[in-house]
């Protein structure tokens, strides 16, 4: 359905009956202006006959509230000549049957609210270059029939202009087989809020907005995605200032392309109390990924990550990136593989002097090769109080490389990557593979590593405190009070001095 909004200044509200619902976002209020039932303008509402002209007549009839009550087929543009507030209020009864080439189209409006409407995408198109005060999508059911809806038009909300929107709220909705919000240009918003939604089998993105100051993504349930030809993301960008990603359940995302839940950030990310189950892509896939930025701060706390049903776990991890005050604390990681936590950035710009902390996490059933990988540029790191249980390599692939903490790619004295002081202390390793180690190095000459303190760690099985590979000189390491069966092993040994503590 096309709804084109013009230049006049009347207010229009479109709804389904004369009682606006009450919930957390919509308070009871009286309709403004004239109340206009579309049936009085000739609308049939049987979902077969075209009601476009009738609804257009209601829109043209001065100020007021246009009320939808049944199932309306809309096949052409609805042109609104009013400005300011437009509200679609479905009350669980109105259903919009748009053709595959149709949109609701809004242009140059201060406020837009669509509530309690059931519709198929393409659903809403924000056009033009003017600014909006608010856009609210509340209690709607947007469901694409993938056998009928062209992929190129499969958006619940599409922004084709370069507008600024003061606030976007999408709460208590159901989205199925569709991208929820895609900004084709440089749309910006001061606040993006998405709470208490159910999203099933999303297409490519849930939210693709590059410029949001504050993002609140909370209490949503996401189950499954379409497997496409491009990368799959839940959030393409975090908020430029803050992102609050909390209490979400995200599971069964299995795509044939690179996948990440949160991709690219520059502000502060609070990722707390989320559950991530069975998330996999055919490229290197992570829950949080950004190796290019050095400005972000991440607080990753109290999350559960379980990859039990993922067959090929080795290509998937939880974090890739971050070097500016990253806190990873009190999380529960289960049945995961390869680079579970890969800390650091490829950028050397503004490497933080603030410490990153990996503390009091539980790692259970982790498969090769490691829990924590320090591979790129980062500041000082504290790894403390973590518990590793059932750390094994069932296929015995590269088992000598398995370790709780791995140092990789610090390859020469010119320091391709740099790493601040690292402290590894008070960690407990239980039931680990016999060839595993606490720490593994693949860092020729120890280049770029400042200092490593390994203190008061305990491992009840396994063989090695430290396993060196391809090192010509030992990094600056202090060993204090560790309880581990043996100490140091040299792979491809080139220098006996590495054995000296």
PAKOL-913150 format. One record per residue: x, y, z of N, C-alpha, C in turn. Coordinates in pm, whole numbers, plus 50000, padded with zeros to 5 digits. Layout:
BEGIN
XYZXYZXYZ/...
***
This chain:
BEGIN
500844988350000500005000050000500885012250000/500515022249920501275034549916500495045349986/501125051450085500525063050149501525074250135/501235083850046502125095050023501595107050097/502455113250174502035124150259502545137350206/501635146850189501985159350124502305170750217/501845182850185502365194650251501405201750344/500105198250347499185205650432499445202650578/498745209550668499095208750809497995202650895/497005196050835495985189350915496575177050981/495875172051083496285159751149495375148351107/495945136951083495165125251042495535113551133/494525106251180494775093751251493955082951183/494575071551158493865060251098493875048951198/492695043551231492595033351334491485023751301/491185014351390490175004351357488905005151439/488925011551549487665013951618487835026251706/486895029451785486955042151855487475041051998/488285031052026488945030052156490415026652132/491285035952159492715033252143493165024152256/493985014352225494395004652325495305011152428/495425004552541496315009352646497414999052670/498665003052656499794994852694500915003952739/502134998852745503225006852799503525019152715/503205018552587503585029452499502405037952451/501205032352454500055039552404499075041752518/498895054152556497995057352665496615060552609/495545057552686494195060652639494065075552608/493455078852495493265092852461492065093852367/491525105552355490425107752264490965110552124/490165106652026490565109851890490455124851869/491335130051787491235144251755490415145851627/489785157151616489055160451495487865151351469/487515150551346486365142851302486695127951298/485795119651352485975105251346485375100051216/486205093051137485775089051003485945073950985/484845066650982484875052350956484945050250804/485915042250761486105040750617484895034150550/484105026550627482915020450567481915031150522/481935042750589481045053650550481485060350421/482685056850375483205062550250483245052050139/482585040650165482445030550061483375018650073/484175017850179485075006350195484284993750226/484624982750161483944970050181484604962050292/485904961150291486634954350398486554939250392/486414933650271486374919050259487714913250213/488704921650192490014916950149490084913350002/488974915049930488924911649788488734924149703/487694931749736487444944149662488424954949708/488794963449614489814973649638489214985349716/489784988149834489294999049919490165011549910/491025012349810491945023649802491195036849793/490225037949703489515050649683488745054749807/488155044949875487365048149994488245053950104/489385047550128490275052550233490865066050192/491135067850062491625080750016490575091650040/489325088450018488255098250043488205102050190/488375092250277488385095250420489565104150456/490715101450397491885109850422491665124250376/490955125750267490755139050209489695147250282/488935140850368487775147450430488185154950557/489125164150544489475172950656490255166150766/490345173550878491065168150994490295156451054/491025148151128490305137951201491015124651208/490235114751249490735101251268490065091951168/490885085351088490355075650992490415061851057/489285055051064489185042551138489025030751042/489985021451049489915008950974489314998251064/488394990151012487734980451097487844966051048/488104964050921488084950550867489384947750791/489304939150691490454935850607490344943850478/491314952650458491234962050346492334959350245/491934958150120492894956650012493234970449957/494524973549953495004986349903495974983549789/495744989449674496564986049558497284997949496/497025009949545497655021749485498015031649594/498645042649553499105052449650497945059049723/498115060049853497245068449934497995081549958/497425092549913498105105449921497505113550035/498305116350133497845124550244498395138650229/497535148350231497935162250213498095169450347/498145161850452498265167650585499655165450640/499975172850742501275171650806501035169750955/502055165751029502075163351173501835148751206/500705145251271500565131851328499695122951240/500185110751215499355100351152499415087951239/498275081951267498215069951349497355059451281/497915047651261497115036051222496865028151349/495615025651382495295018751505494455006551471/495034994751481494354982851432493484975751531/493814976651658493024970651765492794955751743/493714949251672493604934951652492604930951546/492004940651477490974937351379491374941051237/492074952151220492364956751085493494948851024/493334945350899494394938750825494544945750691/495794948750656496074955650531496644945550433/496014944050319496504935150215497084943750104/498404945750107499054953950005499524945149891/499604950949771500184943649660501704943349676/502374934749600503814933049618504594945549581/504004954849508504704967049469504284979149553/503654976749666503064987649741503754989949875/503635002149923504085005750056503065015050119/503025015450251502585027550317503735037450295/503465049150245504545058850230504225071550307/505165075450390505035087750467506155097050427/505815109750407506855119450374506615132250453/507695137450512507675150650575506665151550689/506705141850781505795141950894506565143851024/505955150351119506585152051250506475139351332/505325132851332505105120951413504335110451333/504765097951346504065086751283503885075951388/502675070951403502425059351488501565049451412/502015037051405501215026251346501065015651454/499835012451490499615003251602498484993551572/498674981051617497634970751609497174968251465/498104968151371497774965351232498474952451189/497754944051119498324932051061498524934550912/499734931950862500014935050723501144926350671/501254925950539502374919050476503344929550422/504654926750424505584936250365505534935350213/505974946050145506534958450198505484966650272/505844971450390504864976850484504934992050495/506094997350530506215011650556507475016950490/507325027750413508465034150349508525048650393/509645052550452509865066450490510665073050378/510035082750311510675088850195510925103550220/511565110050126511855124250139513095126750221/513425139450238514645143250308514355151150436/513085153750467512775161450586512915152950711/512875159550827513075152650954511745148551016/511805138751104510645133851178510915135551327/509865137851403510015137651548510075123251598/509045115351569509015101451616508395092451510/508855079951509508215069251433507995057851531/506735053751548506415043051641505655031951569/506135019751585505455007851535505174999151657/503904997751693503544991451819502484980651797/502714968851854501704958151853501244954251712/502144954551617501794950851480502274936651449/501664930651349502034917351302502384918451154/503674918051125504144919350987504704905850945/504044899650850504354885750814504424884650662/505604881150611505774879750466505514865450424/504774864050317504634851150250505784850250151/506814842450185508034842450103507804836549965/506674829849945506364824749812505784835649722/505364846849782504724857449705505484870649711/506174873349823506824886349840508214886049779/508504894649681509844894949621510904898249726/512034891649720513094893849818513514908349821/513584914749705514044928649697513084938249766/511864934149790510874942849852510494938249992/511264928950045510874922750170511414930450291/510844942250313511214950450428509944954050505/509974952350635508874957650714508904972850710/510094978550732510254993050729511484996250644/511315004850546512395008850459512495024050460/513675029250487513905043650481514765046550359/514215053950263514925056750139515465070950134/515155079050233515685092650238516845093850335/517365105950347518465108650440517945116950557/516885112250618516235119750724516965118350856/516625127350948516945125351089515635123151163/515585112651243514395109451322514775110551469/514055118651542514405120651683514305107651761/513265099751737513115087151810512395076751727/512885064351732512235053051666511905042651773/510635039251787510195029151883509495017951808/509975005651827509324993851768509164983551879/508004983251940507804975252060506564966352047/506644954252104505504944952114505004940251977/505894939251879505504935151744505924920851716/505364915551608505794902651554506224904851409/507464900751378507984901951242508404888051195/507914883851079508214870451028508644871350882/509754864850849510264863850712510574877450649/511134886650726511374899950672512524906850744/513184916150675514074925550742513204935550816/513504938350940512634947051019512794961650979/514014966950980514224981150948515524982350869/515404987450747516584989150663516665003550614/517765010250645517995023850598518905023350477/518365026750361519135025850238520165037050227/519895048450292520825059750290521295062650433/521845074550450522425078150580521375083650675/520355075650701519375079550801520035080050938/519635089751019520165090551155519025092151253/519265087951376518265089351481518945091751614/518295099351698518835101751832518645089551921/517535082451902517245070751985516525060151904/517035047951911516385036351851516025026751963/514735023751975514285014552080513525003052017/513954990952051513264978852004513154969252120/511934967752173511734959952294510524950652279/510654938852337509524929452351508924925452217/509774923252118509334918651987509644903751968/508864897251883509134883551841509494883951693/510684879151660511194879951523511564865851479/510934861251372511174847651324511684848051180/512744840451157513254838451022513514851750950/514284860351016514524873550957515404872650833/515314882850748516054883150621517244892550632/518434887250626519694894850620519964903450743/519064912550776519244921350891517964921450975/518134923851103516994928251182516944943451176/518034949951217518114964451212519374968451135/519214976451030520364981550954520284996750950/520675002951058520745017551069522155020951114/522845029351040524255031951069524455042951173/523495051851188523735063751270522645065551374/522785058351484521885060051599522735063951719/522355074551787523135078651904522985068552017/521745065252051521455055852159520555044752106/520965032352129520195020752084519805012252204/518525008752214518015000152321517354988052256/518014976552265517524964152205517344954252320/516104952952368515884945852495514654936952489/514744925452556513614916252576513024911052445/513834909952342513364904752214513674889852202/512854882952125513094868852095513284867451945/514444862251905514764860451763515024845651739/514304840051645514414825751617514574823651467/515784820751423516024817151285516234828851191/516864825951077517074836150975517044829450838/516824837650736516924832650599518394831550562/518764821050496520144819250452520304826150318/521104836850316521214844750195522594844950135/522814854450046524104855549977524994866150040/524434874250129525214884650195525304881450344/526074889550414526254887250557524934888650632/524824881150740523634881550824523984888950953/523204899150986523434906951108522114909151180/522164909251313521004913851389521074929051400/522174934251452522414948751452523594951551360/523384959651255524484963251167525464972551238/524944981751319525774991051394525224992351536/526104994651629525644998351763525475013451768/524945018351880524775032651896526105039951896/526135051651836527355059451832527795063551972/526835064852063527165068352202526995056252294/525805050152295525575038552382524635028752313/524855015852342523935005252304523644996652425/522374994452453521954985752563521294973452499/522024962552499521584949952438521374940152552/520104938652598519864931652724518664922252716/518774911152787517644901952810517024896652681/517814894852578517314889452452517584874352444/516704867352375516914853252341517104852452191/518294848152148518614847452005519124833451976/518464826351885518834812351865518524807751723/519184796651689518924789451563519174797951439/520214805951444520614813651326521684805551254/521314799751143522204790751071522204795050924/523224802550886523274808150752524464802650676/524424803950544525554799550462526534810850433/526424821850508527324833150492527824837650629/528714847550629529244852550755528124858450841/528134855050969527044858551058527574865351182/526894875751227527194881551358525924887851412/525784887751543524614893951605524794909051610/525964913451656526274927751662527534930051581/527444938751481528594940951394528934955751388/530164959151421530704972651409530134981951514/531034988551584530594997651690531615008551711/531165019251774532095029951809531815035451948/530635033152001530305038152133530485027452239/529775029052349529835019552460528725009252446/529094996552452528134985452439527954978752573/526694977952618526334970352737525574957952689/526204946452694525604933852650525404925352774/524174924052823523944918452956522724909252956/522884897653019521794888353046521094883452918/521834881652812521294875952689521594861052681/520784853952603521024839752575521194838052425/522324832152386522644829752245522804814752226/521914808652150521954794252128522084791051979/523054782751945523134776651812523144787151701/524214794751699524394805351599525614802051515/525414801051385526494796251298526384802451159/527544805651103527644809650963528774801950898/528844802250767529894794850699531204802550689/531184815450725532424822950741532764823350889/533804830650926534084832551068532964840751128/532244835151222531024841251273531144843651423/530654855151466530764859051606529464865551652/529274865551784528164873251840528454888051827/529664892151865530084906151858531364906651775/531384915051672532554915251584532864929351540/534104933651563534614946151508536104946951537/536924943551440538364943951459538994956851407/538184965751348538744977551285538734989851374/537834990351472537675002351554538495001451681/539005012851726539745013151851539075022351953/537825026251927537165035952013536115029752104/535665017852074534535012252146534915007252284/533935007652375534055001352506532964990752514/533344978852559532404967752566532304962752710/531064961252757530804955252887529924943052862/530544931252861529884918752825529694910752953/528484910353008528274904653141527044895753145/527144884753220525984876453257525244870453137/525964867453030525354861452912525564846252911/524694839252840524854824852817525004822552667/526014814752631526324811852491526494796852478/525604790252403525614775652393525504771652246/526514764452199526554760252059526314745152045/525564739252134525434724752142524974718452010/524064724751939523494718851819524234722551691/525294730551704526064734451586527054723351552/526984718151431527824706751393529274710851378/529544721151299530914725651276531164738051361/531724735851481531874746851575533134755051551/534054750051473535374756251468535374770051404/534344773351327534314786151259533584796951338/533224794151461532364803151534532964807351667/532744819851704533224824851831532244834751890/532584840152005531694849552072532094864052044/533374867152057533834880852040535034881151947/535044890651856536214893251774536394908251765/537424913451831537694927751828537764933651967/537804946851974537794953852101539164955452162/539564967752192540844969652260540804981552355/539644987252375539544999452454538604997152572/539104991052677538324988252798537194978352767/537554965852755536604955052731536464946952860/535244946052911534974938453033534124926352995/534654914353017533944901852988533854894353120/532694894453184532614889853323531314882253349/531444871253424530294863453471529444857753357/530084853953248529384847653137529554832453143/528644825453077528664810853073528764806352928/529944801152889530184796852753530164781652747/529324775952659529174761452652529334756552508/529994745152496530004737552370530414745952249/531384754552269531824763352161533154758952106/533554764751995534794760651932535634772151882/536824768951846537854777351789538054790251868/537934801851805538344814451867537174820351945/536924814852061535754818852138535804833652173/536884837952236537104852052263538384856152191/538264864552092539424869452019539504884552042/540404888552130540454902352175541504910052098/541194922452062542144930951995541624936551865/542324946351811541924952751687543114953551592/542844953751463543914954951365544424969251355/543694978651416544104992651413545004995951532/546075003351509546955007651618546585021451670/545595027851611545225041351651544585041351789/545075049751876544485052152008544295039352088/545315030952094545245019052177545125023252322/544145018052391543825022752525544875018452627/545085026952726545905023252841545055017152951/543715017252933542825011453032542814996353018/542684989653130542794975153131541504968653080/541654958053002540534949352966540524937453060/539334932953100539204922753204538354911153154/538894899053166538144886753139538114879153271/536964879353340536954875453480535704867453516/535904856953596534804849353656533834843753552/534364839653439533554833053337533674817953350/532664810753303532704796153300532764791453155/533764783153127533934777252995533734762253008/532694756752948532424742452962532224736152825/532894724652805532754717552679533334725152561/534354733352586534974740952479535854731752396/535754732752265536544724652175537704732952120/538594725952051539854732152008539604745051930/540594754451927541864753151996541984761452124/541054770752155541284778452276540094786852318/540114790752446539054799152501539294813952471/540534818452494540864832552483542044834052387/541894842352286542944844552187543324859352186/544584862152217545104875752208545944876252081/545414882851978546034881851846546324895151780/545774905951831545934918851764546354929451865/546184942051830546584953051917545604954852032/546124955652152545294958552267546154963852379/545484969852478546184974752594546374963752696/546564967052825546754956752928545514948052945/545734935352984544644925652996544794918053127/543684916453201543634908053321542714896253293/543244884053308542454871753291542444864953427/541314865353496541304861553638540034853953676/540224843553757539104836853821538174829453728/538654825753611537824818353516537904803353543/536834796253512536794781753530536614774953396/537554766153363537494758553238537264743953273/536184738053222535844724153252535544716753122/536094704553110535854696352992536344703352866/537604707252868538234713752754538974703152674/538374698752564538914687152494538914689052343/539674680352280539774679952135539414665852090/538134663052068537714649352041538334643251916/538674651451817539254646251694540784646351696/541364651251805542824652151819543444660451707/542704670251660543234679051555543964690651621/545224692451587546024703451640545974703851791/545914692351856545704692152000546834698852076/548054698952020549154705452090548994720552093/548074725752015547864740152012546754744352108/546104735052172544964738252257545424744852386/544754755752424545134762652547544004771652592/543994774652723543014784252772543274797952711/544534801852703544894814952650545984813252544/545744818852426546684817552315547184831352272/548494832352250549104844552198549564841752055/548964848751959549204845651819549494858551742/550374857551644550634868151546551534879451596/552114878251715553124887951755554444882651698/554704885851571555594877451492557024882251480/557354894451518558734898751501559064910351594/560314913651600560754924151692560264937951651/559844939451528559284952351487557814953751529/557304943251590555984943651653554864947251554/554494937351473553354939251384552114943051464/551934936251577550874939751670551494941951807/550854950251889551384953052022550374949152128/550884944852242550054939952351550594945252482/549694951052564550114955952694550374944652791/550634948052916550924937853017549714928853039/549964915853042548904905953060549124898553191/548074897953274548114890253398547114878953389/547584866553409546724854553407546814848453545/545744849553625545864845153764544564839253816/544744829753910543624823753984542584817153893/543034811353784542144804053695542204789053726/541094782053704540974767853737540634760153610/541484750153577541244741653461541004727353508/539844721653470539484708253513539144699653392/539574687053398539194677353296539524682253156/540774686853138541174691753007541934680952931/542054682552802542754672952718544194671352763/544724659252750546054656152803547164664352738/546964669152619547984677052551547744692152561/546754696152637546424710352646547364717652740/547354730752729548184739052815547384751152863/547914757652965547294770053011547534781252909/548774782152861549154792952770549904787152651/549604792052531550264787552409550754799752332/552004799352287552594810452212552914806252069/552544814451974553064813451838553514827551801/554614831851861555014845851853556504846651836/556964846451716558394846551689559054858751752/560104856251831560854866551902560044873352011/558804869152034557994875752135557714890252103/557814893851977557674907751938556334913651976/556344925752031555124933052061554484929752193/554954919252265554364915552393555134922652504/554424930052586555074937952690555574929152804/554664923152879555024914952995553854905853028/554154893553072553104884053108553374878653247/552384879753334552464874253470551484862653479/551984850653510551154838653523551224834253668/550094835453740550154834853886548984826853943/549314817254032548304810254114547204803654031/547554797653920546594790153839546684775253873/545584768053851545544753853883544954746053765/545624734953729545114726253623545274711853669/544174704553686544244691153746544604680353645/544624683653517545044674253414545694682453303/546014676053192546754683253090548234682953123/549074687953033550504686053048551294698853070/550834709953016551754721053005551194733853066/552064740553139551754754153180551894763453059/552994761852987553264770052869553714760952754/553204763552636553634756452516554114766852415/555394766352379555954775552281555954769052144/555674777152043555784772451905556404783451820/557484780151753558144789551662558644802151732/559044801051857559614812451928561134811251931/561804821951894563264822151902563734827552036/562964836552093563274841752226562004841552310/562184840152440561044839352531560534853452563/559224855652559558684868452604558984870452752/558804882452798559034885952938557924879953023/558214868653089557204861153164557634859353308/556674861253400556884858053541555934846853580/556484835953640555684824653685555684824453837/554474824853896554374825854042553284816354091/553634806554173552684798554249551654790754171/551974785754052551024778053974551074763354011/549914756654008549834742354040549404734853914/550404730453838550164723653711551184712553698/550804701153639551644689153638553054691853586/553184698153474554494701253419554494715753375/555604720353324555694734653303555744738753157/556844736053090557064742152960557344731552854/556764733352737557054724752623557424733552505/558364729052425558794736452307558394728552182/557534734352098557264728751966558244734951868/558754726951776559694732151677560804740151745/561384734151846562324740751936563524746351860/563814759151881564974765251817565924771551919/565504772152045566354778752143566134772452280/567144765552333567034758952462566804768952575/567144781652555566984791552661565514793552697/564604789552610563184790852642562804782252762/563574771752790563264762952902563644769053036/564394779853032564824785953157563734795053208/563384793153334562314801153393562824815053429/
***
